[in-house]
Amino acid sequence: MPTQRRTGKADRRNYSGKHRTHGLHFLALTDERGRLVWISAARPGRTHDNTAARHDHILAHLRAAGLGALADLGFRGLDNDVRDPVIVTGFHASRTHKLTAGQRNANRVLAIGRAPVEHGFAHLKNWRILAKLRTDPARATRLLRALLVLTNLEVNR
């Protein structure tokens, strides 16, 4: 989530070189219909998805609940259990490794399943207060969790 830069050295860790902007990193879980269920605490914008998921013990919580998750390519390598995967990600193509027709079809099916999830994230990002967020991560966490409740109330009307 992009934020405005705050002054001081403490905000430098919120700079994401990939996105070339300051921001905060949140993980969120949705159900199959795209309703937001859970949001993690705020982390610096430079935090990788796998690092945040490991810190929050996402795999252990999903396994304990008997659930699975569809995830984007940012979570590749998080769940290496081939027999009983909890997190399913797509296949990654590169210049030297082209995807087969079966892998492309699998990515397409995964994208169809993830579409409601992305809509759930979009509903959360529609809040105007998030456009110019300039606060510390603890307050941003409380704000986003409050918006999670309001978003669910608005979407479920």
C-alpha positions as CSV (number, residue, x, y, z in Angstrom):
1,M,0.0,0.0,0.0
2,P,1.7,3.2,-1.1
3,T,2.1,5.9,1.6
4,Q,3.5,9.4,1.6
5,R,7.1,9.6,2.8
6,R,7.5,10.7,6.4
7,T,10.6,12.6,7.5
8,G,13.5,11.0,9.2
9,K,15.7,8.0,8.9
10,A,13.1,5.7,10.3
11,D,11.0,5.8,7.2
12,R,13.8,4.7,4.8
13,R,13.0,1.1,5.5
14,N,9.5,1.7,4.1
15,Y,10.9,2.4,0.7
16,S,10.3,-0.4,-1.8
17,G,12.9,-0.5,-4.6
18,K,10.6,-2.7,-6.7
19,H,7.7,-0.2,-6.6
20,R,10.0,2.8,-6.3
21,T,7.8,4.4,-3.7
22,H,7.3,4.4,0.1
23,G,4.7,2.1,1.4
24,L,3.6,-0.4,4.0
25,H,3.2,-4.1,3.4
26,F,0.1,-6.0,4.5
27,L,-1.0,-9.6,3.9
28,A,-4.7,-10.4,3.7
29,L,-6.7,-13.5,3.5
30,T,-10.1,-13.7,1.8
31,D,-12.7,-16.4,1.4
32,E,-13.7,-17.8,-2.0
33,R,-16.2,-15.0,-2.6
34,G,-13.6,-12.3,-2.1
35,R,-14.7,-11.2,1.4
36,L,-11.8,-10.1,3.5
37,V,-11.2,-12.3,6.5
38,W,-7.9,-11.3,8.0
39,I,-5.2,-8.6,7.6
40,S,-1.7,-8.8,9.0
41,A,0.1,-6.1,10.9
42,A,1.9,-3.5,8.9
43,R,5.5,-4.1,7.8
44,P,8.0,-2.0,6.0
45,G,7.3,-1.6,2.2
46,R,10.4,-3.5,1.3
47,T,9.2,-6.7,3.0
48,H,8.8,-9.7,0.7
49,D,5.6,-11.7,0.7
50,N,7.3,-14.9,1.9
51,T,9.1,-13.2,4.8
52,A,5.8,-11.7,6.0
53,A,4.0,-15.0,5.6
54,R,6.7,-16.9,7.6
55,H,6.6,-14.2,10.3
56,D,2.8,-14.6,10.7
57,H,3.0,-18.4,10.5
58,I,0.4,-18.5,7.7
59,L,1.3,-22.1,6.8
60,A,0.9,-23.4,10.3
61,H,-2.5,-21.6,10.8
62,L,-3.9,-22.9,7.5
63,R,-2.7,-26.5,8.2
64,A,-4.3,-26.4,11.6
65,A,-7.6,-25.2,10.2
66,G,-7.5,-27.7,7.4
67,L,-7.6,-24.9,4.8
68,G,-5.7,-24.1,1.6
69,A,-4.9,-20.9,-0.2
70,L,-4.5,-19.7,-3.8
71,A,-1.6,-17.3,-4.0
72,D,0.3,-15.2,-6.6
73,L,3.8,-15.8,-7.7
74,G,5.2,-13.7,-4.8
75,F,4.6,-16.8,-2.6
76,R,6.6,-19.3,-4.7
77,G,8.8,-21.4,-2.6
78,L,6.9,-20.8,0.7
79,D,5.2,-24.2,0.7
80,N,7.5,-26.9,-0.6
81,D,5.3,-29.9,0.6
82,V,4.6,-31.7,-2.7
83,R,2.3,-34.3,-1.3
84,D,0.0,-32.0,0.7
85,P,0.4,-28.3,-0.4
86,V,-1.4,-25.7,1.5
87,I,-0.5,-22.7,-0.7
88,V,-0.9,-23.2,-4.4
89,T,0.9,-20.8,-6.7
90,G,1.2,-20.6,-10.5
91,F,4.1,-21.5,-12.7
92,H,6.8,-19.0,-13.5
93,A,8.1,-18.4,-17.0
94,S,11.5,-16.9,-17.9
95,R,13.3,-16.2,-21.1
96,T,15.0,-19.5,-21.0
97,H,12.1,-21.6,-19.6
98,K,8.9,-21.3,-21.5
99,L,5.7,-22.6,-20.1
100,T,4.1,-25.7,-21.5
101,A,0.4,-25.6,-22.6
102,G,-0.6,-27.5,-19.5
103,Q,1.2,-25.0,-17.3
104,R,-0.4,-22.1,-19.1
105,N,-3.8,-23.7,-18.6
106,A,-3.1,-24.2,-14.9
107,N,-2.1,-20.6,-14.5
108,R,-5.3,-19.5,-16.3
109,V,-7.4,-21.7,-13.9
110,L,-5.6,-20.2,-10.9
111,A,-6.2,-16.7,-12.2
112,I,-9.9,-17.4,-12.5
113,G,-10.0,-18.7,-8.9
114,R,-8.0,-15.6,-7.7
115,A,-10.2,-13.0,-9.4
116,P,-12.7,-12.7,-6.5
117,V,-9.7,-12.3,-4.1
118,E,-8.3,-9.4,-6.1
119,H,-11.8,-7.8,-6.1
120,G,-11.8,-8.1,-2.3
121,F,-8.4,-6.3,-2.1
122,A,-9.8,-3.6,-4.5
123,H,-12.8,-3.0,-2.3
124,L,-10.4,-2.3,0.6
125,K,-8.2,0.0,-1.4
126,N,-11.2,2.1,-2.5
127,W,-11.2,3.9,0.9
128,R,-10.1,7.5,0.3
129,I,-8.2,7.7,3.6
130,L,-5.7,5.2,2.3
131,A,-4.7,7.5,-0.6
132,K,-2.6,9.8,1.5
133,L,-1.7,7.8,4.4
134,R,1.2,9.3,6.4
135,T,1.3,7.5,9.8
136,D,3.3,5.0,11.7
137,P,2.8,1.3,11.1
138,A,1.0,0.6,14.4
139,R,-1.7,3.2,13.6
140,A,-1.9,2.0,10.0
141,T,-2.6,-1.5,11.2
142,R,-5.4,-0.3,13.4
143,L,-6.8,1.8,10.6
144,L,-6.7,-1.0,8.1
145,R,-8.3,-3.5,10.5
146,A,-11.1,-1.0,11.1
147,L,-11.6,-0.5,7.4
148,L,-11.7,-4.3,7.1
149,V,-14.8,-4.4,9.3
150,L,-16.4,-1.4,7.4
151,T,-15.6,-3.0,4.0
152,N,-17.2,-6.2,5.0
153,L,-20.3,-4.4,6.2
154,E,-20.5,-2.4,3.0
155,V,-19.9,-5.3,0.6
156,N,-22.3,-7.7,2.5
157,R,-25.2,-5.2,2.3
